[in-house]
Amino acid sequence: MSDPMQSNDVERGSGGGLGSKIANMFNPSASLPSADTNKVEAMASESVLSKYEDSKGPMGAWARWHLNLNKKLTAGWIGRYFECDKRGATFFSELRAGLICFLTVAYIIPVNSGILADTGGSCEPSEECTPGGFESAGEGCKFFDPGYLACVADVRKQLISSTCIAAMISTFIMSLCARMPMALAPAMGINAYFAYTVVGFRGTGLIGYKQALAAVFIEGIIFLFLSICGLRVKFLELIPKHILYSTTVGIGMFLSFIGLQYENGVGLVSGDTATLVTLGGCPKENQHPLYAIHPDDATFDTICGGGPDAPLGLPPGGPNYQCVGGELKSGTLWLGFMSGIMMTVLMMKGVHGSILFGLLFCTFVSWIPGHAASFFTAPGFDGESPLGTRVGLDGRQRYDFFRKGADLPYTSRTGGVLEFSALSRGEVWAALITFLYLDFLDATATSFALAQLVAKQVGPGFMNAFGHWPRQTMTLATDGIATIIGSLLGTSPLTIFAESAVGIRAGGRTGITSFVVAFGFFCSMFLAPIFGSIPPYATGPAIIMVGALMMERVRFVEWDEPRQAVPAFLTILTMPLTYSIAYGLVIGLLSTGLIWFCDILWESTRVLCGQGEGKTMRHVMLDAWSNWIVAFGYESVLIRDLPGYVPCDHSMMDPSASMNDASVKKLNAAIESAQQQEDRSNRPEPADR
């Protein structure tokens, strides 16, 4: 079969139907080569240590002990349960892959808690604000009152626990029931939609935090039902592929825009009254908050009528600011920038956990007191600064909390706070449907992609011609179970992490890999004081890096085809500029539908006017609805009645038969290079000369 990107010229009005390529929706480029089994074994240290098995001395003893234990555990009940022999895996190779996978996905712990904490969580202004603050500003006290902001800081700590517990339980289920090397955690992108569109900053969105959790809970139940019934794959075939790809790219742009701002990022972008956004990164003394006021209220009496000693009658300032001089002079901006460069270089060189290492570098430097980028004592990061106001703590209080080191996890403000009373409101159901749509696209595409990657590692027999693998239903159902668990603990929907591909490429083939990841989340949930002290300018570069990696899918859109290019571009552009993933999806689907309707109208008019060149109205309708016809199992009608139709290649039904991810390629190349170097440098000397 020719390359799908080249063979995709069969479009509506030119013979073949759009549905003829739906089966290859996720296969726009050539497949990566299958991993070499010997390389995976070498990564488990078996191929290297076997050279020393007959040697004398400590190295030989270590090699024999390691190899014997590895063989016993692989052949024992653990190996039999996880089918190590059938999948060609070893126990220690799985442990190593699990550790690498956890290092890759661990960044979600501080990032997710930071994003969700911006909603204010379950903190109610009437209960948490000081009496004077609530009396003077009402609900607006949530933007500045120290009592409310202390509650937000506590919510952030608890969200760290919630993230770890939800990810731990979900990944354990994946390990023990589905036995697949996939990690689950709150989905990036969906958590941003949850925080900034549905609930909004400090609860200024469509619905409240508790009501949004109820929507997530119901969405999880629906998602679980769709998985058990096998409808997820069918529905996926109905989604236009250019919208699918552009949604991923748009979310990446949206995340990067968040990471560039001050609240959850490095502060490179700030507000501007004339151009909306402009260059930022200025010190505190140059930061001027922005205010929004209705023209009817912008009078002298309203703002200054209280007298010279009274406070101005302005509404609460927004969380962002405008720089008046001092651009690019903030120490935190440059520390975050260097962290991002470090992540990029490490990723270029195939270092496992590059995002995490960059985040840790920035965090450790920020924990050193006395310099301009310190999270504890830096100028401009005290209790009166925007950051100090956001977290409700000054530098000394943050340091005292950090010194605890470890703490018992608790979720009193986030766990079990679902509120179903608002289900009669249309906003709740709109949020629920969007959650389902986003989770559906993300989880389904990722699970199929990773399963195919495992199939390439294991070899023939793991996945059949229709893209089915062992315990597929349980693998897909775990997503729904994870979302339900997450909602009960107070976090946004969970999904299978695409970063699991790194663990799979490192040799992970069974549930032992995901078991190690789950154990890593278990250990992390006791370290809330540590994760709670990670500053936003450390997590911001991680968010930007994730957004950059999501841009990879943009090349799968056929930009020379207007019916794909225009809706895809509108989807990508609208998400960051409207600060809403939902609006981007609506614009993309609406434009796709309008273009599709105009296409049918144009072709129908040509046929009715005798310019159809042999086409009939039946041909026009079959061509227009071809993807639906294929999805519902009536492809034989297209083969019989639509001239020029190219049947789907069902051997490519797996949507990831070509998981062409640049980072995975570079990681594989780095692993091979490192192993070759190790083989050369560790070649044992002959025992006797």
C-alpha positions in Angstrom: 0.0 0.0 0.0 1.3 3.5 -0.8 2.0 6.1 1.7 -1.4 7.4 3.1 -0.3 11.0 2.8 0.3 10.5 -0.9 -2.7 8.3 -1.5 -5.1 10.6 0.2 -6.0 12.3 -3.1 -9.3 10.4 -3.3 -11.8 13.1 -2.1 -15.3 14.0 -2.6 -16.0 15.0 -6.2 -13.0 13.1 -7.5 -14.0 9.5 -7.3 -13.3 7.9 -4.0 -15.1 8.9 -0.8 -13.8 10.5 2.3 -14.9 7.5 4.2 -12.4 5.4 2.2 -9.6 6.9 4.4 -11.4 6.9 7.7 -9.8 3.6 8.6 -6.4 5.2 8.2 -7.4 8.2 10.3 -4.3 8.0 12.5 -2.0 6.6 9.9 -0.7 9.6 7.9 2.8 8.6 7.6 5.1 5.5 7.4 5.3 3.3 10.4 8.2 3.2 12.6 10.3 0.0 12.5 9.6 -2.6 15.0 11.9 -2.6 18.0 14.7 -5.2 18.1 14.0 -7.7 20.8 17.8 -8.0 21.6 17.9 -4.2 22.3 15.1 -4.4 24.8 16.8 -7.3 26.5 20.1 -5.3 26.6 18.2 -2.4 28.2 17.3 -4.8 31.0 21.1 -5.3 31.4 20.8 -9.0 30.5 22.8 -8.9 27.2 25.6 -6.9 29.0 25.6 -8.8 32.2 25.6 -12.2 30.5 29.1 -11.4 29.3 30.3 -11.4 32.9 28.3 -14.4 34.0 31.4 -16.7 33.9 33.8 -14.0 35.2 35.4 -14.1 38.7 35.1 -11.3 41.2 32.3 -9.0 42.3 31.2 -8.2 38.8 30.7 -11.9 38.0 28.9 -12.5 41.2 26.6 -9.6 40.6 25.9 -10.7 37.0 25.0 -14.2 38.1 22.8 -13.0 41.0 21.0 -10.5 38.7 20.4 -13.0 35.9 19.3 -15.8 38.1 16.8 -13.5 40.0 15.6 -12.1 36.7 14.9 -15.6 35.3 13.2 -16.8 38.5 10.9 -13.7 38.7 10.1 -13.9 35.0 9.3 -17.6 35.2 7.5 -17.3 38.5 3.9 -16.5 39.3 4.4 -12.8 38.7 5.8 -13.4 35.2 3.1 -15.9 34.4 0.3 -13.6 35.5 1.6 -10.7 33.4 2.4 -13.0 30.5 6.1 -12.1 30.4 7.1 -15.2 28.4 4.3 -14.7 25.9 5.3 -11.0 25.3 9.0 -11.6 25.4 9.6 -9.5 28.5 11.8 -9.9 31.6 11.0 -8.7 35.1 13.9 -6.3 35.4 13.3 -4.8 31.9 9.7 -4.1 33.0 10.9 -2.5 36.3 13.3 -0.2 34.4 10.7 0.8 31.9 8.2 1.6 34.7 10.7 3.8 36.4 11.5 5.7 33.2 7.7 6.0 32.5 7.1 7.5 36.0 9.9 10.0 35.6 8.3 11.1 32.3 4.8 11.5 33.6 5.5 12.8 37.2 5.4 16.4 36.0 1.6 16.1 36.0 1.5 16.2 39.9 2.5 19.9 40.4 1.1 21.0 37.0 -2.4 19.6 37.5 -2.7 20.8 41.0 -1.6 24.3 40.0 -4.1 24.5 37.2 -7.1 23.2 39.1 -6.3 25.4 42.2 -6.9 28.5 40.0 -10.6 27.6 40.2 -10.7 28.2 43.9 -11.9 24.6 44.4 -14.6 24.2 47.1 -13.7 27.5 48.8 -16.8 29.7 49.3 -16.2 33.4 49.6 -18.9 33.8 52.2 -17.3 31.2 54.4 -13.5 31.7 53.8 -13.2 35.5 53.3 -12.6 37.6 56.4 -15.7 39.4 57.7 -14.4 42.8 56.6 -13.3 41.6 53.2 -16.7 40.0 52.4 -18.6 42.9 53.7 -16.7 45.4 51.6 -16.4 43.4 48.3 -19.0 40.6 48.6 -18.1 37.7 46.2 -15.2 39.8 44.9 -13.2 39.2 48.1 -12.0 35.9 46.5 -9.6 37.9 44.4 -7.6 39.5 47.3 -8.9 38.5 50.7 -6.1 36.6 52.7 -8.6 34.2 54.3 -9.9 33.0 50.9 -6.5 32.8 49.4 -5.3 30.7 52.3 -8.1 28.3 51.5 -7.0 28.2 47.9 -3.5 27.4 49.0 -4.9 24.5 51.1 -6.9 23.3 48.1 -3.7 23.2 46.0 -2.0 21.0 48.6 -5.0 18.7 48.6 -5.2 18.5 44.9 -1.6 17.2 44.9 -2.9 14.3 47.0 -6.0 13.9 44.9 -3.9 13.8 41.7 -1.6 11.1 43.1 -4.3 9.0 44.6 -6.5 9.0 41.5 -3.5 8.3 39.2 -2.3 5.5 41.6 -5.6 3.7 41.8 -6.3 4.0 38.0 -2.9 2.8 37.0 -3.1 -0.1 39.4 -6.3 -1.1 37.7 -4.7 -0.9 34.3 -1.8 -3.0 35.6 -3.7 -5.7 37.4 -6.8 -6.0 35.2 -5.8 -4.9 31.7 -2.1 -5.9 32.1 -1.0 -3.1 29.7 2.1 -0.8 30.2 0.0 2.3 30.2 -0.1 5.0 32.9 -3.2 7.1 33.7 -3.4 10.6 35.2 -5.4 13.8 34.8 -5.4 14.8 31.2 -3.5 17.9 30.2 -5.8 20.1 28.1 -9.0 18.7 29.6 -7.9 20.0 33.0 -7.3 23.4 31.4 -10.8 23.4 29.9 -12.2 22.3 33.3 -10.3 25.1 35.2 -10.4 28.1 32.8 -13.6 27.6 30.8 -16.1 25.5 32.8 -15.3 26.7 36.4 -13.2 29.7 35.5 -10.6 31.6 37.5 -11.8 31.8 41.1 -15.2 30.3 40.0 -16.0 33.0 37.4 -16.9 30.5 34.7 -20.1 28.7 33.7 -20.7 26.5 36.7 -19.1 26.0 40.1 -16.3 23.6 41.0 -18.6 21.1 42.8 -21.1 21.1 39.9 -18.3 20.6 37.4 -17.2 17.5 39.4 -20.7 16.1 39.2 -20.6 16.6 35.4 -17.2 14.7 35.3 -18.7 11.9 37.4 -21.6 11.4 35.0 -19.3 11.7 32.0 -17.2 8.9 33.4 -20.2 6.7 33.7 -21.2 7.4 30.1 -17.6 6.8 29.0 -17.5 3.5 30.8 -20.8 2.4 29.2 -19.5 3.3 25.7 -16.3 1.4 26.4 -18.0 -1.8 27.6 -20.5 -1.7 24.7 -17.7 -1.2 22.1 -19.1 2.0 20.8 -15.9 4.1 21.2 -14.2 2.7 18.1 -17.4 3.2 16.0 -17.8 6.8 17.1 -14.2 7.5 16.5 -14.7 6.7 12.8 -17.3 9.4 12.5 -15.0 12.3 13.6 -13.4 14.2 10.7 -9.7 13.5 10.9 -8.7 17.1 10.3 -10.7 18.2 13.3 -9.2 15.4 15.3 -5.7 16.5 14.6 -6.4 20.2 14.9 -8.0 19.7 18.3 -4.8 18.2 19.6 -2.8 21.0 18.1 -5.2 23.7 19.4 -5.0 22.3 22.9 -1.2 22.4 22.7 -1.4 26.1 21.7 -3.8 26.8 24.5 -1.5 25.1 27.1 1.5 27.0 25.8 -0.4 30.3 26.1 -1.1 29.4 29.7 2.5 28.5 30.3 3.6 31.9 29.0 1.5 33.9 31.3 2.2 34.9 34.9 -0.4 32.8 36.9 0.8 29.4 35.8 3.9 30.1 33.8 7.0 32.1 33.3 5.4 35.5 32.8 6.7 36.2 29.3 3.3 37.4 28.1 1.4 40.1 30.0 -1.8 42.1 29.4 -2.1 45.3 27.4 -5.0 47.7 27.2 -4.5 48.4 23.5 -3.3 45.0 22.0 -4.7 42.6 24.7 -1.3 40.9 25.1 2.3 42.1 24.9 5.8 41.3 26.2 6.0 41.0 29.9 8.6 39.6 32.3 9.0 42.7 34.5 9.7 43.0 38.2 7.0 43.7 40.8 7.6 47.5 40.8 6.8 47.6 37.1 3.6 45.5 37.3 0.4 47.4 37.0 -2.8 45.4 37.6 -5.6 45.6 35.0 -9.2 46.5 35.9 -12.4 46.0 34.1 -15.2 48.5 34.8 -18.5 49.3 33.0 -18.6 52.7 31.3 -21.6 53.8 33.4 -19.5 53.2 36.5 -16.4 55.0 35.3 -17.2 58.3 36.9 -15.3 60.5 39.3 -17.9 60.1 42.0 -17.9 56.3 41.7 -14.1 55.9 41.7 -12.9 58.9 43.8 -16.1 60.0 45.6 -15.0 58.5 49.0 -12.6 61.3 49.8 -8.8 61.5 49.7 -8.3 59.0 52.4 -10.8 56.4 51.2 -9.8 53.5 48.9 -10.6 53.9 45.2 -14.0 52.5 44.1 -12.4 50.1 41.7 -13.3 46.4 41.2 -10.8 43.8 42.1 -7.7 43.8 39.8 -7.3 40.9 37.5 -4.7 38.2 38.0 -2.5 39.4 35.2 -0.8 42.8 34.8 0.7 45.2 32.3 4.4 46.0 32.4 5.3 49.7 32.5 9.0 49.4 31.8 11.3 46.7 33.0 10.3 44.1 30.4 12.4 40.9 30.4 14.1 41.9 33.7 12.4 39.4 36.0 14.7 36.8 37.5 11.9 34.2 37.6 11.3 34.6 33.8 15.0 33.8 33.0 15.1 30.9 35.4 12.0 29.5 33.8 13.5 30.1 30.4 16.7 28.3 31.2 14.6 25.4 32.5 12.8 25.2 29.2 16.0 25.2 27.3 17.3 22.4 29.5 14.2 20.3 28.8 14.7 20.8 25.1 18.3 19.9 25.1 17.8 16.8 27.2 14.9 15.7 24.9 17.1 16.2 21.9 19.7 13.9 23.4 17.1 11.2 24.3 17.4 11.6 28.0 14.5 9.9 29.8 12.4 12.2 32.0 13.7 15.4 30.3 10.6 17.5 31.3 10.9 16.3 34.9 14.6 17.1 35.1 14.1 20.6 33.7 11.3 21.1 36.2 13.4 19.9 39.1 16.4 22.1 38.0 14.2 25.2 38.1 12.6 24.1 41.4 15.8 23.4 43.2 17.2 26.8 42.2 14.0 28.5 43.3 14.3 26.9 46.7 17.6 28.6 47.4 16.8 31.8 49.4 18.2 35.2 48.8 18.2 35.7 45.1 15.8 37.3 42.6 14.2 34.0 41.5 13.7 32.4 45.0 10.2 31.1 45.7 10.7 31.8 49.4 12.4 35.2 49.9 12.7 36.8 46.4 11.9 40.5 46.1 8.4 40.8 44.7 7.3 37.4 46.0 6.1 38.3 49.4 2.5 38.4 50.7 1.6 41.5 48.7 2.9 40.4 45.3 0.6 38.8 42.7 2.1 35.4 43.3 1.9 35.8 47.1 -1.7 36.9 46.7 -2.5 34.0 44.5 -1.2 31.3 46.8 -2.2 33.1 50.0 1.2 32.7 51.6 4.3 34.9 51.9 7.8 33.6 51.5 8.3 32.7 55.1 5.0 30.8 55.3 5.8 28.9 52.2 9.2 28.0 53.6 7.7 26.7 56.8 5.3 24.5 54.9 8.1 23.3 52.7 10.2 22.3 55.7 7.6 19.6 56.7 9.0 17.5 53.9 6.3 14.9 54.1 2.7 14.9 55.2 -0.2 12.5 55.4 -2.5 13.0 52.3 -5.9 14.4 52.9 -8.7 15.5 50.6 -11.3 17.1 52.9 -11.8 20.1 50.6 -11.7 18.2 47.3 -12.9 14.7 48.0 -16.6 13.8 47.8 -17.8 17.4 47.2 -19.9 16.6 44.1 -23.0 18.7 43.7 -25.8 17.3 41.5 -28.3 20.0 42.2 -27.4 21.9 39.0 -28.0 19.1 36.5 -31.1 20.9 35.3 -29.0 23.7 33.9 -27.9 23.6 30.3 -24.4 24.8 31.2 -23.8 21.6 33.1 -24.8 19.4 30.3 -22.8 21.5 27.8 -19.7 21.0 30.0 -20.5 17.3 30.3 -20.8 16.7 26.6 -17.5 18.6 26.0 -15.8 16.6 28.7 -17.0 13.5 27.0 -15.9 14.7 23.5 -12.4 15.7 24.6 -11.9 12.6 26.8 -13.2 10.4 24.0 -10.8 11.7 21.4 -7.8 11.8 23.7 -8.2 8.5 25.4 -9.4 6.4 22.4 -6.6 7.7 20.1 -3.9 7.3 22.8 -4.9 3.8 23.9 -4.9 2.5 20.3 -1.6 4.2 19.5 0.1 2.7 22.6 -1.4 -0.7 22.0 0.1 -0.7 18.5 3.4 0.3 19.9 3.2 -2.7 22.3 2.3 -4.9 19.4 5.4 -3.8 17.5 7.5 -4.7 20.6 5.8 -8.1 21.2 5.6 -9.1 17.5 2.9 -11.0 15.5 -0.1 -12.3 17.3 -0.6 -9.6 19.9 -2.9 -7.5 17.7 -5.2 -8.9 15.1 -6.0 -7.5 11.6 -8.8 -5.4 13.0 -6.7 -3.7 15.7 -7.9 -5.8 18.7 -5.6 -6.8 21.5 -5.9 -9.0 24.6 -8.3 -7.5 27.2 -9.0 -4.5 24.9 -12.4 -3.8 26.6 -10.8 -3.7 30.0 -8.1 -1.3 28.7 -10.7 1.0 27.3 -13.0 0.7 30.3 -10.2 1.7 32.7 -10.5 5.3 31.3 -14.1 5.6 32.4 -13.3 4.0 35.8 -10.4 6.5 36.2 -12.6 9.5 35.4 -15.2 8.4 38.0 -12.4 8.0 40.7 -11.0 11.3 39.8 -14.3 13.1 40.2 -14.8 11.6 43.6 -11.4 12.9 44.6 -11.9 16.4 43.2 -9.9 16.3 39.9 -10.7 16.7 36.3 -11.0 13.6 33.9 -8.2 11.1 33.8 -6.9 9.5 30.7 -4.1 7.2 29.4 -1.0 9.3 29.1 0.6 9.5 25.7 4.0 9.7 27.5 3.5 6.0 28.3 5.1 5.5 24.9 8.5 6.4 26.4 8.1 3.5 28.9 7.0 1.1 26.1 10.0 2.1 23.9 12.2 1.5 26.9 11.1 -2.2 27.0 7.7 -2.1 28.8 5.3 -4.7 27.5 3.2 -5.9 30.4 1.3 -4.5 33.4 4.5 -4.7 35.5 5.5 -1.4 33.9 2.3 0.3 34.9 2.5 -1.3 38.4 5.8 0.5 39.0 4.3 3.8 37.8 1.4 3.3 40.2 3.8 2.7 43.1 5.6 5.9 42.2 2.3 7.9 42.5 1.7 6.1 45.8 5.0 7.4 47.2 4.4 10.9 45.8 1.1 11.4 47.6 2.9 11.7 50.9 5.1 14.5 49.6 2.5 17.3 49.3 4.8 19.9 51.0 7.5 19.2 48.4 5.2 19.3 45.4 3.3 22.2 46.8 6.4 24.3 46.9 7.1 24.0 43.2 6.7 27.5 41.8 4.6 28.3 38.7 7.7 29.4 36.7 9.0 25.9 37.1 5.8 24.2 35.9 5.2 26.8 33.1 8.1 25.5 30.9 6.7 22.0 31.4 3.3 23.1 30.2 4.9 24.9 27.2 6.9 21.8 26.4 3.8 19.6 26.4 2.1 22.1 24.1 5.1 22.0 21.8 5.0 18.2 21.6 1.3 18.3 20.8 2.0 20.5 17.7 3.5 17.4 16.0 0.0 16.5 14.7 -0.3 19.6 12.7 1.5 18.0 9.8 -1.2 15.4 9.4 -3.7 18.0 8.2 -3.8 18.3 4.4 -3.1 22.0 4.2 -3.4 22.0 0.4 -7.0 20.9 0.7 -9.2 23.9 1.7 -12.0 21.8 3.1 -9.6 20.5 5.7 -7.2 23.5 6.1 -9.8 26.2 6.9 -11.7 24.3 9.7 -8.4 23.0 11.1 -6.9 26.5 11.2 -10.0 28.0 12.8 -10.0 25.3 15.4 -6.3 25.8 16.3 -6.6 29.6 16.2 -9.8 30.0 18.2 -8.7 27.8 21.2 -5.9 30.1 22.6 -7.4 33.4 21.5 -10.8 32.7 23.1 -9.2 30.9 26.1 -11.6 28.1 25.4 -11.2 24.6 24.0 -15.0 24.3 23.6 -15.2 27.4 21.4 -12.5 26.1 19.2 -14.3 22.8 18.7 -17.6 24.5 18.0 -16.0 26.7 15.3 -14.1 23.8 13.8 -17.2 21.5 13.6 -19.5 24.3 12.4 -17.2 25.3 9.6 -16.7 21.7 8.6 -20.4 21.2 8.5 -21.0 24.4 6.4 -18.3 23.5 3.9 -19.6 19.9 3.7 -23.2 21.2 3.0 -21.9 23.7 0.3 -20.0 20.8 -1.3 -23.1 18.7 -1.5 -25.1 21.6 -2.9 -22.4 22.4 -5.5 -22.1 18.7 -6.7 -25.9 18.3 -6.7 -26.4 21.4 -8.8 -23.8 20.2 -11.3 -25.6 16.8 -11.6 -29.0 18.4 -12.0 -27.7 20.8 -14.6 -26.2 17.9 -16.6 -22.6 18.7 -15.8 -22.0 15.7 -13.5 -19.7 13.9 -15.9 -21.5 10.6 -15.4 -22.3 11.1 -11.7 -25.8 10.7 -10.4 -27.5 12.1 -7.3 -27.0 8.7 -5.7 -23.2 8.9 -6.3 -23.2 12.4 -4.7 -25.0 11.2 -1.6 -22.9 8.0 -1.3 -19.7 10.1 -1.6 -20.8 12.7 0.9 -21.9 10.2 3.5 -19.2 7.6 2.8 -17.6 7.8 6.3 -20.9 7.1 8.0 -21.6 4.3 5.7 -18.3 2.7 6.4 -18.6 3.2 10.2 -21.9 1.4 10.3 -20.6 -1.6 8.3 -22.1 -1.0 4.9 -18.9 -0.5 2.9 -20.1 -3.2 0.4 -22.7 -0.6 -0.8 -19.9 1.8 -1.6 -17.8 -0.8 -3.4 -20.8 -1.9 -5.5 -22.4 1.5 -6.3 -19.7 4.2 -6.1 -17.3 4.3 -9.1 -13.7 4.8 -8.2 -14.2 4.0 -4.5 -11.1 2.6 -2.8 -12.0 0.0 -0.1 -10.6 0.5 3.3 -7.5 -1.5 4.3 -8.7 -3.2 7.5 -5.2 -4.3 8.3 -4.6 -0.6 9.1 -7.7 -0.2 11.3 -5.4 0.4 14.3 -5.4 4.2 14.5 -1.7 4.3 15.4 -0.2 1.9 13.0 2.3 4.7 12.5 2.8 6.5 15.8 5.3 8.8 14.1 6.4 10.7 17.2 9.8 12.5 16.8 10.6 12.2 20.5 10.0 8.5 20.4 12.3 8.2 17.4 15.1 10.1 19.0 14.7 8.2 22.2 15.0 4.9 20.4 18.1 6.1 18.6 19.6 7.4 21.8 19.0 4.0 23.6 20.6 2.2 20.7 23.6 4.5 20.7 24.1 4.3 24.4 23.9 0.5 24.4 26.5 0.3 21.6 28.8 2.6 23.5 28.3 0.5 26.7 29.1 -2.7 24.8 32.3 -1.3 23.5 33.5 0.2 26.8 32.5 -2.7 29.0 33.9 -5.5 26.8 35.5 -7.9 29.4 39.2 -8.7 29.3 40.2 -12.4 28.8 40.6 -14.2 32.1 44.0 -15.7 31.2 46.6 -14.6 28.7 
